């Protein structure tokens, strides 16, 4: 009897175990997106050695290219059919132009089979993609500088094609209109061959001589999620606004009036207003995948863009490989090899260290800074006190000179209302039904930035809706002492309003309010006697203060892996305006309800900084068509400034606190704030080619040459003595022990010889010597510089310095130094 019971129990346990195994397998076997790289050269590099010139473009229309592309696609299909189970996968894309590989929607167990299949170099799970979410031409001196050099705004950027991988574009926006009375003079057909794909809200006639090409990539998005047909348009149309904003910042038409809520804010212009625009939509309101982004990059290079703008990308480092060897970074490497200047958002995860998401030395990572323009708001209290805030709205009644009743939201709530007694109803002004309309009509109402705003369930849009529905004369959205100060950005309100983000200011307001408010013994208001008015908040103020690195802008040091170990590459590379930038917007604005209906938006983010550098690169390329991407990157870096032009102080960086500022380092601003006028005449440049990047990868600590061969397809025929010897316009040493010699090579791109004198500001804990200390360099000549570093003191962290080369013809070249002296 006991034996039978034991036997039955064992069988039962096995059945339960079997069910659990099946159940677990079912859970684990949900499909996901995977990108696969294959052996063999893609079309762009077929028949070319790794030493081929970067800018030697291929002809995608040739019969040889078409035949090779077909062979690659056939090989992808054959591999999938012979390796994976029938019905277990869907191929989404074949990458064949600058990458040889494909994207597939399948289960993890099926994807694991691909890792061991013959001819497969790399299998990577899709990590998803994120958006790295005017006055700036004047701030950067373009109208009087580079534009003048290129014949004014009517010619600046002509002949250059800027590609944008983003959320698409609104083709009806005036920033992308073509003026037949001002035709383009440069013919781009010799190197560019895009297409205009049509679809919902994007008819075939949407493209013109300005918006020359528009495509969309959705296979990854459609596989990853159920798309919403009302917003996830399968066309290049931008339902978000982000892509239109980015494109117009880099290459939008000059002199476009910025009008929001009937108020004129000035004229908007792109950095290169005569550049052509080519759009590659790969991000949708519902979902964004790296699969679509990589496919878009592949197509952009095939089409022949000169500049590639990436204000989108992965938000975290890859988990199982070094940062430089993710498929996304390899795609950018191959784009650079094809002669394309790649500019990438540094990320919006600041101000913490090692938060950059632009890792590779072959892409220019851009940090974000403010300008000296702001939109200050002002609240006038009945006792004469003025409280500063953030506003982008008109004044309250009487142009803000009439004092109106001031009411705290919770004092205006209906006494016997049937609504929930939560912060959203009582403090945050989210629901009109919560208030006594007699009390709030014609009043300025104090709404509180409480828990709903912090967890994302409450919105400023709902506040303005409540204000309009009940006839507020204005509203304040003030900080809650329980949660502390909040970061406020100006939003165009169509009702008078102001944000008060500092608790100290709010306490002043509430103290005045309580002094003037009569309450009964239960605390209920018997009489509102406090008064206030909101002044005009739409007029810009130019305070002359230096730009600051924005709080959200991601910081260095650059990292080599998911454990955030530092590496010998300076990131970010450059600083550009990315705070409160006016540019084109899509009226649908599906992810930003507060901006719905607007044709322009004032936004902040490294997404906004990135197209500034893209447009400036286009201007440099126009003036110097033979320059390679690394030469353009060098010109931008070595001529940047880390000092404020008004007072000569180091540019400051915002910290964690709302008023926290500290002197920036190279890990906040890279080489410094971009200076377009100087960048077109840099004197010297540092140049690196594709083979140099391979040598850099081969020199990384612990890197197996077989890995480079397997992933990149190139042999480590030679490597650098150390990764810091890659010929970048900066020197970063993440672990300096004893002494080390670092070599750089400069080229004179001017038409005359020039003599340079070297000066050094060594990082703390080091001595730095440059050999030779001075030199004369012929036109188009090269000069080697050997930089000797020695440790004099062990430091807990990186220290910073610079080498300055001062030329006899007034060229000044700055080389940032970032060094961590450590114990042997």
N, C-alpha and C positions, 0 to 999 in steps of 0.2 A: 504493500500500500504506500509506504513512504517512498519507495523507488519510483512508483508511478507518479506520485505527486511531484517528486523532484524532476522527473522527465518532462511532465506537462509544464512545470514552471520554467524549465530551460527552453522549451519550445516557445512558450509565451514571451520569454525575454528576447529570444532571437527574432520573433515576429515584430516585437516593439522596436528592437534595434534596427531591423530592416526598414520599418516604416520611417523611423527617424532619419536613417541614411537617405532614403528616397526623398523625404521632406526637405532635408538639408541640401541635397543635390538640386532639387527644384528651385530652392531659394537662391543658391549660388549660381545657377545657370541662366539667370536673366541675361538677355543680350546687352552688349555694350558696343561702343565704337572703338575700333583699333586701327592704327595707321602702321603700315608695313613698308619698310625700305628694302629694295632688291639690289643684287649685284648687277653690274652693267651700267654704262653711262646713259644718262637721259639725252634727249634730242639736242639740247643746247650745247652739250660738251662731247657729243659723239664725234670721234675722229680728231679730237683735240687733246693735247697733253696738258698736264697740270700747270705747265709753264707758259701756256698761251696767254696773250695779253688780255687783261681784264675786260677791256671794252670792245673786244672783237666779237661783234654780234653775229648771231646765226640767222639763217633765212628759214623761218618755219614753213614757208610756202613751197620750198624746193621739193622736188620729188624724193630726194635722198632723205630729207627730214620727215616727210610724210610716211615713207616706207619704214623708217626706223621707229616712228611713233606707233605704227600698226604692230610692229614686231613686239614692242614693249607691252602693249595692251593685250595682245594674244598670249604673251608669256604669263601675265598676271592671271588671266582667265584660266589658263591651263593649270597653273599652280593651285588655284583654288579648287578646281574640279577634281584634281588628283589627290589633294591633301585633306580637304574637309568633307564632312558628310553632306550628301545631297539634301537640300532644303534647310540646312543649318546656318546659312549665311546669305547676306545680300551685299554684293560689291557696290560701293557708293561712288567711288572715283578711281580712275587710274591717273596717278601722277606721272607725267612723262616728259615735261619740258625742262625743268631744272632739277627735278627729283625723279628717280625711277622707283616707283612703288604704287601703293594703292591704299584705299580706305575700305574697311569691311565692317559690317554690322553682324556680329556673331557672339557666341557664348565664350566665356573665358577658357573653357576646356578645349574648344575648337581652336581658339587663338593660340593656345599653348602648342598645338600641333605645328602651327606655322613657324614657331621659333626654331624648330629643328629641321625644317624643310630645306632642301637644297636650293641655294641661291638667295635665301633670306638673310639680310644683314641685321635688321632691327625690327622688333614689334613693340609698339608703344600704345598704351591705352589712352584714349582722348581724355584730357584733363578739363575740358571746357575752356571757354574764353570769356573775357570781361572787357567792358569799355573802361578805359582809363580816364573816366570822366573828371571901323573901330579906330581905337586910339593908338594901338600898338605900332603901326607903321611910323607915326610921328615920334613915339617914344624911342624907337630904335633908329631914328634918323634916316629912314629910307627915302622920303621925298626929296630931301636935299642931298642925299648921298648916292646910294647905288642906283636909284631910279634915274637920277640925273646922268650918271655914267652911261646908262643904257637907253637914253633918249626920252626919259620921262615915263610916266605911268602908262602911256599909250604903247610902250614897247617892252616894259620890264617883264622878263620871263618868256618873251615870244620865242617859239621854237622848242620849248621844253614841255614834256608831258609828265605830270605828277599823277601817280596812281594812289588810290585810297582804298584800303581794305577796311570796311566799316559797316555801318547800318544802311548804306545806300545814299540816295540823294533826292532832293525835291527838284525836279527839272523845271518847275514853273518859277523858281525863285529868281529875282533879278540879279543876284550875284553870279548866276550861271547863264545869263542871257547872252545872245550873240547880237552885236550891233553891225548890221550890214554896211553902215556908213563908216565903220572903222574896222575894215577887214584885217585879218592877220597877214603878215608879209612872209612868214617862214613856212616852208613846206615840210611837214613832218612825215609824209607818206613813205619817205625813204627808210625810216626806222621804226615806224609805229603802224600796227595793223590790228586795231580793236574791232569791236562790234557793239551794236546797240540792241540789246535784248529787250523785248517788250513783255507786258503783262499787266496785271491790275494796277490802275493809276499811273501807268507808264507806257503810253502809246508809242508806236514805232517812230513817231515824229519828235520824241522827247530830246534826242541828241541833236547837237548843232556843232558849229565850228569851235565853240568854247567847251561844251560838254561833249567830247568827241567819242566817248565810248562808255557803256554801262552794262555790266553783267551781274548775275546773281548766282549764288551757290547755296543750295538748300538741302542737299542729300543728307548731310550730317544732322541738320536740325530736324528734318522729317523723320529720321530714324530714332533720334534721341527723345522726341516728345511729340505729343499731338498738337499740331499747330492750330492757332486760332485764325481762321480765314478773314476775320474782320480787321486784323492788325498785322498778321504775319504774311504779308503779301509776297507771293512768289513772282517777284519782279524786282528791278533795282530801286523801286520807290522807297523812300525813307519815311517810315511811320514814326520813328523815334525822334529824329532831329539831330542826333549826335554826328552822323556822317556828313550832313549838310553843313553843320557848324565847322567841322574840321576842314572840309574841302574849301569853304569860303575863306577861312583864315589863311590857308596856304596860297590859294590861287583864285579867290573870288574877284569879280570885277571891281574896279576902282570907283569911288565916289557914289556908292549906293546908299540912299537915305535910310537911316535906322529910325523907324517910327513904331512905337509900341503904345497901345492905349491912347492913340491920338497925340502922343508927345514925341517931339523930334529930338533924338539923342545925338545926332551928328551923322557923319558919313563913314561907311565901312569900306575897307579895301583889303584885299589879300596882300600877302607879302610879295608875291609875283603875279600882279593882276592880269598879265597877258599870257600866263602859262595856260596850257590846255589841261583839261581835267578828264581823268579816266577812273571810273568807279567800279568797285568789286564788292558787292554786298554779300557779307558772310555772317552778319549778326542780326538776329531777329528778336522782337520783343519778348517772346516766350522762352527762347533758348539760344545759346551761342556755343558752337563746337569748334575745337581746333581743326577738326577734319575739314570743315568748310573754309576756315581761315587759310590753312595750308594749300588747299586746292585753289583758292583765290590768288595766293602769292604765285603759285605755279603758272597760272594763266596770265597774271600781270607781267611776268618776265617774258613769257612767250609773246605777248602783245607788243612789248618794246617800251615800257615806261622808262623814263630817265631817273625818276625819284619815286621811292616807294614809302608811303606813310602808314605807319602801324600804330594807331592809337587804341588798338585792341591787342589782346594776347593772353597767355596764361597768367594767373594771378599768384601762382606758387611755383617753386622750383620742381623739376621732375624728381620722383621718389627713388628711382632705381638706376640713375646714371648721372654723370656730371652735367652741370647746367649747360655746358657748351655743346653737348651731344644729344639734346632732345631733337626730335624731328622738326619742331618749330625753329630752333636755332640753326639747324643744318639747312633748312629752307632759306633762311636769311644769308647764310654763308654762300650758298649757291647763287642767290640773287646778286650778292656782291661780286662773285666770280663772273657773272654775266655782265658786269659793268654798271650795275644799278646802285645808286646811293640809297641805303636803307636807314630810315630814322624811326625810332621806337620810343614810346612813352616809358619813362622810368618807373611809373607806378604811383599809386595814391595811398601808400601804407605808412607814410611818415607820421611822426618824426622819429620813430625808433631806428636804431642802427641795423644795417644789413637787411633792409626791406626792399631794395631795388629788385625789379623783375626784368630789367634789361641787363643781361649778363655778358654777352659776347663782344669781343673787341671789333668785330666786323659790322656791328650795328651801332649807330649813334643813339645813346640813351639820353633823353631830355628830362631835366628837372623843371619845376615850375616856380615862378616868382611873381610877386605883385609888381605893379608899376606905381608911379606917383599920383595916379588918379584914383579917387574914391567917390562914393555917393553917400555923404553923411546925412543922417536924419537928425531932427531936433524936436524934442518935446518941451513945450513951455508950460510950466505949472503956474497956478494962480498966484503963488507967492513970489513970482519972478524968477524962480530957479529954472535953468535950462539943463536938460538931460540929453546927452548925445546917444544916438542909436544908429541903426541901419535901416534906411528906408529907400524905396524906389517908387514912391507914390506922390500924388499931388497933396496939397495941404488940406487940412480940415476947413470947415465953413469960414468964409471971409478971408481966403488966402492965408489962413492960419493965424490971423490977428484977433479973431474973436475967441474969447474963452468959453468953453462949453462944459457941460456937466461931465464929471469924471466918475465912472461907476466900476467897481470891482465886480467881475463876472458872478462870483458866488453870492453877492448881495443883490443880484437882479434875477436870481432863479425863482421860478414859481414856487410858492409855498406848498401847494398841495399837488404838485405835478406827479403824474404816474410813471415818469421815466426813471431809469436806474440812477441811483445816487453815486455815480462814479465821476472820476476826474474829467473824463471826456465830456460829460454833460455839465458839470458844475464849474470847472475851472478852465477848460481848454476851448470853450466856445465852438464845439464841433456840431451841436444840434440846436437849431433855432427853437424847437418846441420846448426847450428847457427854460426859456427866458420869458419874463414879463415884458411884453412888447411896449407897454406904456413907459416902463423905466428905461429901457435901452434906446428907444427911438430918439434920434438927435443927440445921443450921448457919445462920449468916447469911452469905450469899454476896455477894461484891463483883463486880458486873457493870459493864462499862465502856461508856460512851457513845462508841462508836467510829464507824468509817466507815459502817457500815450505817445508823445513825441519821441521819447527815448526808445520805446519798443516798436515804433514804426506804424502804429495803428491810427495815430492822429496826424492831420496835415494842415498846413497853412491854407490850402485851398478851401478846406471846410470852414476855417475861420472867416475867410472873405465871403463865402457863401452865406454864412450866418449873418455877417455884417450887412450884406446887401438885402437879404430877405427881411430883416427887422429894421432896416433904416438907421444903422449906426452912423454917426458922423465921422467915426474913425475907430480904430482899435489899437491897442498895444499888445504885443506878445512879449511877455517879460519872463526873465529867468526865475526858476523856482529855487529858493535857498536849499531845499532838501537835495536837489540834484546838482547845484552849483552853476557856474557860468556855462553858456553854450556858444558854439561857433555859429555866427549869423552871416548869411550871404544875402545881398539885396535881390529881392524878387519884385518884378513889376506888378503891383497891386492895382486893380481898377476901383479900389475904394481906399480912402486915406488910411494909412497904417504905418506902424514903425515897430521894429524889433529892438528890444532892450536886453542885450545878452549878458550883462554883468550884474551879479547879485547886489553889489554895493550900490549901483544906481537904482535898482529896484527897491532897495530898502529906503532910499531917499523918497521915492515916489509914494511908497506905502505909508511912510511916516507922515508925510504931508496929507495923504488921503485920510488917515485915521484922525488927524488933528481937525479936519474940516467935516467929518462925518458924525452926525448925531445918531446914537443907538439907544434902544430901550434896554431894560434890565435883562432881556433874553438875548441881547446882541443883535437884534434885527434893526435895520436902518430905518430911522424915522424921517431923516432929512439928509439929502445929498448936497453938501456945500462945497466940495472940492471941484476945481475947474482946471481945464487944460486946453491946449491947442497943439496941433501937429503942423509943423512947418513944411515947406516945399522940400522934397527929398530926391527930386529927379535931376538936379543940377550938379554936374560933376565939380569936384574940388581938386585942384592940383597943388598939393602941399609941398612939393619940392623935396620930400624925404626920399632917402635911398630905397631902391627895391629891396624886398626881403624874400628869402626862400620860404615858400608857403608851407604851412604846418603839415598839410597832407602829403607833400612831395616826398617820395621815397628816398632813403639815404643809403650810402655805402657803409662799409666796404662791400665790394662785389663778392659773391660767394660762388663756390665751386660745386656744392652739393646741397641736399636737403637738410643736412646738419648745420648748414650755414658757416662752414669753414671758409675763411677769406682766401682770396686768390689775387694774383699779381696783375690785375687790370683795374684801371680807375673807372668807377661808375658812381653816379651818373657822369656822362661825358661833358654836358653843357647845360647851361641854365637859360631859360627863355620865358617871356611873359606867359603865365598860365592862370592868373587870378583875375576874375571879373573881366572876361574877354567878350565883347560884343561880336556876334557873327550870325550867319544865317541859321534859320530854324525851320522845322517842319510844323505847320499848324496842328497836325494830328497829335503830336507830342504825347504818345500813348504811355510813356513811362514817367512823364512829368506833368501831371494834371494842372499844376499851377501855371504852366506855360502854354496851355492849350489855346489855339487860335492865333498865336503870335508868329510873325515871320522872322523875328530876331530874338536871340536870347543872350543873357549875360551869364556866362558859365565859368567855372573854375575847375582845374584838373591838369594833370600832366598830359591828358588828351588835348588840351587847349594849347599847351606849350609846344607839343611835337610839330604841328603844322607850321608854326613860325619858323622852325629850323628847316623844314622841308621846303618852304617857299624861298628862304634865303639860299639854300643849296641850289635851287633852280636858277636864281639870279647869278650865282657864281658859275654854274655850269654854262649859262648863256654867254658869259664873258670869256670863259676859258673852256671851250668845248672839248679840248684834248685831255683835260684833267680827269684822273681816275677818281672813284669814290673816296679812296683813302686820302688823296691829295685835298679834296674838298673838305673832308672831315678834319684834316690837319689845319687847314686855313681857318676854319671856324673855331677850332680849339685854341690855337696859339695866339690868336688876336682878341680873344675874349678878355673881359675885365672882371676882377674880383673886388673892385673898388667902386664906391659911389662917385659919380662924376661931379656932384655938387660940393661934397665936403671931404672927399678923399679917404673916407673911412671904409673899412672892410664891409662888404655886404653882410647884413645880419640875417639870421635864420630864426623862424618861429619854432618854439619848443612846445611842450605839452600844455602849459598854461595859456590862457587866452591872451595874456599880455607878456608872455615869456619870450625874450629875444636873447640871442647869443651870437658872437662872431662866427660866421660860417667858415667851414673848411672845404677841402676838395671833395669830401664825402657828402656835402650838401649841394654844392654848386658846380662840381666837376672842374673844368678849366675856368669857369666864370660865366658872366652874362654875355650872351652873343652880341657881337659888334659888327653888323653887316658892312659898314663902310670900310672898316679895316680888313675884314675877311676877304674882300675882293683883291686886296693888295698885300698879301701876307709876307712877302720877301722870301721866306724859306718854308718848305713843307717837309713833313715826314711821310714817307710812302711805304705801304705794305701791300703785297699781292697775295693771291690765293695760296701760293706755295709757302709764304711766310706764316699764314694762319695754320697750315698743316704742320709746319715745323713747331709752331707754338703748342699745338695740341700734343704733338709727340714729346714735348719737353715737360708736360705737366707731371708733377710728382705722382709716382705710382701708376702712371698710364702705361698700359701694355700696348706696344706697337700693333699687336694683332687686333686690338679693339679699334684702333684708327683704321686699319686696313678693312676690317669687317664693316664698320659703320660708315666711314667716309668713302672707302674704296681707294684710298691712297696709301702708298707705302711710306714708312718713316725713313726715307733715304738720308735725310739729315734732320737734326733737331737743334734747337737753340740750347746754349749751355744752361740757360735758365729761362722760364717763361717771361721774366721781366725784360728780356732782351728783344721781345717783339718790338718793332720800330714804331711805337706809338708816340704821340705828342705829349706824353706824360710818363712818369716812372712811379710804379707802385711796387713795394717790396713788403710782403706780408709777414716775413720772418727773417730779419737781417741778423746774422751772427758774424762776429769778427769783421772781415772786410769783403767787399764784393765789387767787381767792376761790371758796369752796365754800358752797353754800346748803343749809340743812336747814330743815324745817318740822315743828314739834311740835304735838300736840293734847292738851289737858287732858281726860282721860277721867274725872276725878273730879266729884263733885257740888258742889264748892266752888272758888272762885278760889284761886290760890296764887301766891306770889312766889318767883322762882328767882334765885339768884346763880350766875354762871358762874365757874369756875376752870379753869385750863389747866396741864397738864404737857406742854410741847412736846417733840416728838421731837428728838433730837440733830441739830444742823445746821439748825434752823429756828426761826423765831419764829411764834407763833400768837396771833391776836387774835380774840375773839368779839364781835360786835355784834348786839344790845345786850349789855352786860356783865351786866345784870340786867333782869328783866321781871316783870310781873304778868299772869297769864293767866286769863281767865274760864273757868268750867265749860263744857266742850265747845268752848272757843275754840281758836284757832290762833295760833302765833307763828313768824315767820321768824327764823332765825339765820344770819348771814353770818360765815363763818369765813375769816379772811385768813391764808394761809401765805406765808412768805418764806424763801428760802434764805440761811443765814448761813455754811454750810460744806458743801463737797462731801463726800458720804459714799460709801463703797464698797458699801453695802447699805442695806436698809431700817432706819429707826429708829422707835421706838415711843413713844407718849405717850397722853394722854387728856384729854377735856373732861369735867368733872364739874359737873352742874347740881344744886344743893342747894336744896330747896324749904322754904318756911316751915312746911309741914305734915309735914315729915320725909321727904319723898320724895327719893331720890337717884338720879339718872340718869347713868350712865357711858357715854361715847361713845369707843370705842377709836380711836386715830390710828395709822396705819401709812404712813410716808412715806419715799420714797427721793429725797433731794436730789441732783441731778446737775448737771453742767456744761452750760451752754447750748450 
